[in-house]
């Protein structure tokens, strides 16, 4: 049986160059205190020995960096798996993280309490250098909790009403206003909104903007029906809407999963989209162009959104003051469903 090759250590490099381990560490980490000639020799030997940092040892010795950021989502596994949003968000984050040799620790949990306990464990074990918070809720305990843990964090979406944690945010209020203005201009007088959970802050803001716009445009009815983001819940909500005497002439769905299920139910009832009922989704994915008729949708660059989140979080991890950023209002892409 061949002997396992022993991993080269900082001590090996220091011995080969003829300097102390401290000097070798300074040279490898770009810190002052060593000459350029020493730095050059240390880097050359490290490359020759194919040396890489032992992050586990760094953490055990009290070093801060795990070169990992954490992302936890308190939803059902089925819900997370069905939404392309999370795949695109993570892909965008990875493009930035990988350039800086950071990894992403991703976990799905059942509740916010489980999420908080996970953060405490990650902080205690020094598993992550920073956290990304998603699905901000009304009176959300997470921003304050991560601040008390002293772990750099950023909110994906938001912003955090208390201003405890910076965010890369989306103007959901303006986005919904854009949709309602468009539908009103097309002559729709009865509009419904099939939303996700009202406990989510971005859903609450969309619903509030939806109702305000209904009053502004003097619509006969503007109804909100809440779901758990599942196709089954969308089917039931759509059935309720179609069973009323005042059937809506347009329905806005919170994401493409809800919209596709809802449109299927509309068509199953013998109604035409958009002639009888127009359909809009607040999340644009390739599915929106693949279905017939193609779905009118609010489009945002989710990949770029993820990249921005990672950029701002890494800036915070480096110790820089970063107020976050405000994303542009998503663009309404008009397709055949309206």
HELIX and SHEET records of a PDB file:
HELIX    1   1 UNK A   10  UNK A   17  1                                   8    
HELIX    2   2 UNK A   21  UNK A   28  1                                   8    
HELIX    3   3 UNK A   36  UNK A   48  1                                  13    
HELIX    4   4 UNK A   55  UNK A   60  1                                   6    
HELIX    5   5 UNK A   77  UNK A   82  1                                   6    
HELIX    6   6 UNK A   84  UNK A   99  1                                  16    
HELIX    7   7 UNK A  112  UNK A  125  1                                  14    
HELIX    8   8 UNK A  142  UNK A  149  1                                   8    
HELIX    9   9 UNK A  172  UNK A  185  1                                  14    
HELIX   10  10 UNK A  201  UNK A  216  1                                  16    
HELIX   11  11 UNK A  231  UNK A  243  1                                  13    
HELIX   12  12 UNK A  256  UNK A  268  1                                  13    
HELIX   13  13 UNK A  286  UNK A  290  1                                   5    
HELIX   14  14 UNK A  302  UNK A  317  1                                  16    
SHEET    1   A 6 UNK A 103  UNK A 109  0                                        
SHEET    2   A 6 UNK A  68  UNK A  74  1                                        
SHEET    3   A 6 UNK A 130  UNK A 133  1                                        
SHEET    4   A 6 UNK A 152  UNK A 156  1                                        
SHEET    5   A 6 UNK A 167  UNK A 169  1                                        
SHEET    6   A 6 UNK A 324  UNK A 326  1                                        
SHEET    1   B 6 UNK A 221  UNK A 226  0                                        
SHEET    2   B 6 UNK A 190  UNK A 195  1                                        
SHEET    3   B 6 UNK A 250  UNK A 253  1                                        
SHEET    4   B 6 UNK A 278  UNK A 281  1                                        
SHEET    5   B 6 UNK A 296  UNK A 299  1                                        
SHEET    6   B 6 UNK A 331  UNK A 333 -1                                        
END                                                                             
